[in-house]
């Protein structure tokens, strides 16, 4: 359409109607489909590519592998069930917001996304569980972080990068420093990096956070470490020391085969040819 927008529409087989909406900022359609294998689970796709998975019946279960790794770190950020303050940069279908509410009721959360239409679409089709305390902010992640006070959150999750073509102002050391600034000293910053071989962008992001934070770890699938395959790398950074117990717990939690790189293993990962 010449206006750059299109009416919301739905299609289906009579049992489930697939809601669809045009996202003007992204220039693509978003749609929400049923998961054919998991009852009550829904999948958000944008431009035909799957972006998020939500188990509406069991929000404490996370399907995507990299989100499971992030959720496993969140599990360690405080005693089980204790509320957390969590900042989500990149909202998607608010899968992690739902996870935190399910596992840590009473948590205070903030979710930031640049695409207002996407947030509205997701919340209309997949409302947040009753009792969820989550402020929704529509805007640029960098602007949102700059407005936050020091040590305002126990966990900061950045899930925006789609390879090395990520917005430049979100990939540099200044922004990374602000992520650490708004995170409590004993909290954790979690950055998901999707990348292709040889993982040059992921290695750069890891080196950058390592240079700023006293404790950094990389979580990924074991086969990813050598850089021969595409996938997701989660960089976890803390201003406090990295607990050895976290390394053991994360390796045991998976998803398997799991790699949790710290110390010399992390340094080797960061120094591999790019």
NORZIKA-V73758 format. One line per field, one symbol per residue. ss: DSSP state (a for helix, b for strand, c for the rest). phi: phi as a letter, one per 30 degrees, with the letter a starting at -180 (. if undefined). Layout:
BEGIN
ss: ???
phi: ???
END
This chain:
BEGIN
ss: ccccccccbbbbccccbbbbbbbccccbbbbbbbccccccbbbbbbccbbbbbbbcccccccccaaaaaaaaaaaaccccccccbbbbbcccccaaaaaaaaaccccbbbbbbccaaaaaaaaaacccccccbbbbbbccaaaaaaccccccbbbbbbcccccccccaaaccaaaaaaaaacbbbbbbbbbbbbbccccaaaaaaaaaaaaaccbbbbbbbaaaccccccbbbbbbbbcccccaaaaaaaaaaccccbbbbcaaaaaaaaaccc
phi: .ddibbddbbbacjcbcddbbdcdddiadcbbcdddcbdicbbcbbiicdcbbbcddbddcccdeddddddddeecdaeeiddbcbcccjdhciddedddddcbejdcbbbcbdcdddeddddddbedeejdcbdcccldeddddeddddhdbdbbccbbdbjdddeedcccdddeddedddceecdbcbcdbdaceciddddddddddddccdbbbccadeddedidbdlcbcccbbdcddddddeddddddiecdcbbcbheddddedcdec
END
